[in-house]
């Protein structure tokens, strides 16, 4: 019995000893971690102090390189890493500021300064930011489209999209269908920047973008981005585009509001029937977008229906209907005044506020 | 018999002391472990973010697709600074935005100054009634300033003013700010990125708040970044770095962000209306809104994202006086507790996914239990050690959990800032902050916990006031909110 109690005591002491050892180890570990962090901070501080001392040299290098980039002259490859880094940085900064032949001359000077080689190396950087910056910058240089096109297979989606945007902006993008496949447009890539991409693609390949509309395998959102771009460009015949949109608007999809807005922007009479159907949609977002489109495309024939929508339970629909009526001339104003006299409480209030806000009362 | 009793009592006290120490140390370590996870996530988020370094590139990339934004700036008794604030907002670089200044029943000449300065006239406006607020007395606008609308309403507090702005605006995105803060000119273009990258999913996004004390401010712009000389302001710079660069960035990456600062947040208007806008009767209205959005989207079973972006910056003035700072911290603590209790059914509830489990666990650990346990540790562990009820290693472990790991987290945050963002222009500033990262743990940290306990007490007593927040003003003027 005594031996048992002694055993319990021993095991309890062992346990306590183990706990105390763990606690001391914890303290030591925290000290070590804290020490490492403070040493790292000290190293960064020393690095900062050294780089601070190079500020004057960097400023001087920037002055020299900006003169060379803008004016040309006796250009040789920079021999220091600092000069190469500054040359790349300056090239990216300055190309945002100059256009036309000045830009071409600047890019030629940058190439002679070895900027292209540095950018090509950066395409292989482990940091996505570096690869993206390099892709965007390199796409500006004639003859570098292949290197940037290869970045469409990059593992990082931001790099892929950035490379595509840069290629399209410089009119050297691969065919639209290839971009859709490589970027996963409408599936994995849902950014609104896809619309910007399409707008740039329309400039170089309008037929390719138009063909996207009739590709059954393509997601609706990618088609809509193409539609937005085509509608804004005027580079293709609008009638089939509008017919496609009118057809797409009959489907119960989350893209309906965007389709109605695009129809309103185009203002083609071929879209009026679809917009009219949108005014009766059970989904308020679609009704509001259709009302906006009706106003923008001058659908005087929709005044009665828009007058009814002044009594819609959803404020956005009432607001868009009022806004549309105020754009539809005398017929629109008449509809507002009619609602003011004979409409429901909501419609009367909407009409009153719309007329007052727009100075039509 | 009496000897056995004394042995039993001594053992009981020893066990009790060790249990108390274990709870304190375990809670501290759990917090530290969570912070280290946050540091890893923040580092990953920063190293993988798309680079958008300069204004021109930013504009070229995003301006075409940037959705309209309504900037909502509530103002209460801001007569001295309101004109400069509005000018600064109107100078923001963004393709399509409107500024809605909401005069929340100011008792001074705030409204009159804005009307006179911008040549405004009374106008009519057809507004929504989706969220509730005090009655609006009038709208003021001018064709000369088509981006500006001033809403004059009866006083109802910041939440109420923001609700009025939400009803009156027509943009799909609303940006809530403090009228006395300064947005960097490209802040909107930067903070809108998630709404462009994931337009169907993004519900809200927050940006970084930085402290402007010590900086040079000219015409509503921060022109030179400098550190303040006041100790409390310096410590708050470290706190804000940890809160934004580490915690919120990481929580955003994990999709468990529980708060977007009331000084700078961008929201999808429709979703805000669906949750009833900002809540009345809480001092944690910014946290409450984010939690309501999480709950709403989870209840609807819809995919969504609430993001934090490190680059867009809103500058704010922090209190330099201990009393004012103490009031602010007590209020923040009270706000967290109010939000926790309001949404307690989400806490550790698997139905709310990661926000219920991770997000609320973080609130529970850091905001609810954290200050209580830490103060308990400060009071009891040295005492129990002095009474020889705790062995020396227990005290060491407590010091590790509170001080050395604390210094490590602050130093690691500074390293992250220096490696990824480098927003402090000179090495000297970095050195000062490194020093602050160490010394804040001795004295200030304990004081901060005392203020948080005060917040706990106010919460228990159901105290609702905001207290007075005295500011010097960016132009050296004085004001109070």
Contacts between the chains, C-beta under 8 A, distances in Angstrom:
chain1	res1	chain2	res2	distance
A	20	B	391	5.9
A	20	B	393	4.5
A	20	B	394	8.0
A	21	B	393	7.8
A	23	B	25	7.8
A	23	B	393	3.8
A	23	B	394	6.0
A	23	B	396	6.3
A	23	B	397	4.0
A	24	B	393	4.7
A	24	B	396	6.3
A	24	B	397	7.9
A	26	B	25	8.0
A	26	B	29	7.7
A	26	B	396	7.7
A	26	B	397	4.9
A	26	B	400	5.2
A	26	B	401	7.9
A	27	B	393	7.2
A	27	B	396	3.8
A	27	B	397	5.9
A	27	B	399	6.8
A	27	B	400	4.6
A	27	B	404	7.5
A	29	B	400	7.6
A	30	B	400	3.7
A	30	B	401	7.8
A	30	B	404	3.9
A	30	B	405	5.0
A	30	B	408	7.0
A	31	B	400	7.6
A	31	B	404	5.7
A	33	B	404	7.5
A	33	B	405	7.1
A	33	B	408	4.8
A	34	B	404	4.5
A	34	B	405	7.2
A	34	B	407	5.0
A	34	B	408	4.5
A	34	B	411	7.2
A	37	B	407	7.5
A	37	B	408	4.9
A	37	B	411	3.8
A	37	B	412	5.3
A	37	B	415	6.8
A	38	B	407	7.4
A	38	B	411	5.5
A	38	B	434	7.4
A	38	B	438	7.7
A	40	B	411	7.6
A	40	B	415	5.6
A	41	B	411	5.2
A	41	B	414	6.0
A	41	B	415	5.9
A	41	B	418	7.8
A	41	B	430	7.9
A	41	B	434	5.1
A	42	B	434	7.9
A	44	B	415	6.4
A	44	B	418	5.0
A	44	B	419	7.3
A	44	B	430	7.2
A	45	B	427	5.7
A	45	B	430	5.8
A	45	B	431	5.7
A	45	B	434	7.0
A	48	B	418	7.3
A	48	B	427	3.9
A	48	B	430	6.2
A	49	B	427	4.8
A	52	B	426	7.1
A	52	B	427	5.6
A	92	B	57	7.9
A	93	B	54	6.7
A	96	B	54	7.1
A	96	B	56	3.9
A	96	B	57	6.3
A	96	B	60	7.1
A	97	B	56	7.2
A	127	B	47	6.7
A	128	B	47	8.0
A	128	B	48	5.9
A	128	B	50	7.5
A	129	B	47	7.8
A	129	B	49	7.3
A	129	B	50	7.1
A	129	B	51	3.9
A	132	B	50	6.2
A	132	B	51	6.0
A	133	B	51	5.6
A	133	B	53	7.8
A	136	B	57	8.0
A	156	B	48	7.5
A	158	B	50	4.2
A	162	B	50	7.1
A	165	B	61	7.4
A	190	B	197	7.8
A	190	B	198	6.2
A	190	B	199	6.9
A	190	B	200	6.3
A	190	B	201	8.0
A	191	B	196	6.1
A	191	B	197	4.8
A	191	B	198	7.4
A	191	B	199	7.6
A	192	B	65	4.0
A	192	B	196	4.6
A	192	B	197	7.8
A	192	B	199	5.3
A	193	B	61	7.1
A	193	B	62	7.8
A	193	B	65	6.0
A	193	B	196	6.3
A	193	B	197	7.7
A	195	B	64	7.4
A	195	B	65	5.8
A	196	B	61	7.9
A	196	B	64	4.9
A	196	B	65	5.8
A	199	B	64	7.3
A	254	B	200	7.4
A	315	B	128	4.1
A	315	B	129	7.0
A	315	B	130	6.4
A	316	B	128	7.7
A	319	B	126	6.1
A	319	B	128	7.6
A	319	B	170	7.5
A	322	B	126	6.5
A	350	B	126	6.8
A	353	B	124	6.5
A	353	B	125	7.5
A	353	B	126	3.5
A	353	B	127	7.8
A	354	B	126	5.5
A	356	B	124	3.7
A	356	B	126	7.8
A	357	B	123	7.2
A	357	B	124	4.7
A	357	B	125	5.7
A	357	B	126	5.2
